[in-house]
C-alpha cells in the first residue's frame, strides 16, 4: 500500500473540499486505503513538509502534482 499523507494546517479553507475529494477518489477505487492527516503546525521547523502549501497530498513522500520537495528557507504559512 502507498504511504499517503494529507498535509493541512489550522484555518486552511481548502482542506474540507480536498479531503472530501480524496475520500471520494479512494472510495471509487473500491479499496481499503488509509492515510494520515498531518497538521503542519505540529512539525519541526526543519521538516521539509512545512514548506508545502496546504492542503497537499503526498504519496510515498512525493506531491501528487509533482511539486519539488521544498528547500529552506521555508515560506511562512498564508
SULJOCOR-V336425 format. One record per backbone hydrogen bond with DSSP energy under -0.5 kcal/mol. CO is the residue of the C=O (numbers start at 1). NH is the residue of the N-H. E is the energy in kcal/mol with one decimal. If there is no record, write none. Layout:
co->CO nh->NH e->E
co->CO nh->NH e->E
This chain:
co->2 nh->4 e->-0.8
co->3 nh->60 e->-3.4
co->4 nh->36 e->-2.3
co->5 nh->7 e->-0.7
co->5 nh->58 e->-2.9
co->6 nh->38 e->-2.7
co->7 nh->55 e->-0.7
co->7 nh->56 e->-1.6
co->8 nh->40 e->-3.3
co->9 nh->12 e->-1.8
co->11 nh->13 e->-0.7
co->12 nh->15 e->-0.9
co->14 nh->18 e->-2.1
co->15 nh->19 e->-2.8
co->16 nh->20 e->-2.3
co->17 nh->21 e->-2.3
co->18 nh->22 e->-2.5
co->19 nh->23 e->-2.7
co->20 nh->24 e->-2.3
co->21 nh->25 e->-2.4
co->22 nh->26 e->-2.4
co->23 nh->27 e->-2.6
co->24 nh->28 e->-2.3
co->25 nh->29 e->-0.7
co->26 nh->29 e->-0.9
co->26 nh->31 e->-1.0
co->27 nh->30 e->-1.6
co->31 nh->33 e->-1.0
co->36 nh->6 e->-3.3
co->36 nh->38 e->-0.6
co->37 nh->39 e->-0.5
co->38 nh->8 e->-2.5
co->38 nh->40 e->-0.6
co->39 nh->42 e->-2.3
co->40 nh->43 e->-1.5
co->44 nh->47 e->-2.1
co->47 nh->50 e->-2.0
co->48 nh->51 e->-1.8
co->49 nh->52 e->-1.0
co->56 nh->7 e->-3.4
co->56 nh->58 e->-0.5
co->57 nh->64 e->-2.0
co->58 nh->5 e->-2.6
co->58 nh->60 e->-0.5
co->59 nh->62 e->-1.6
co->62 nh->59 e->-3.0
co->63 nh->66 e->-1.9
co->67 nh->63 e->-0.6
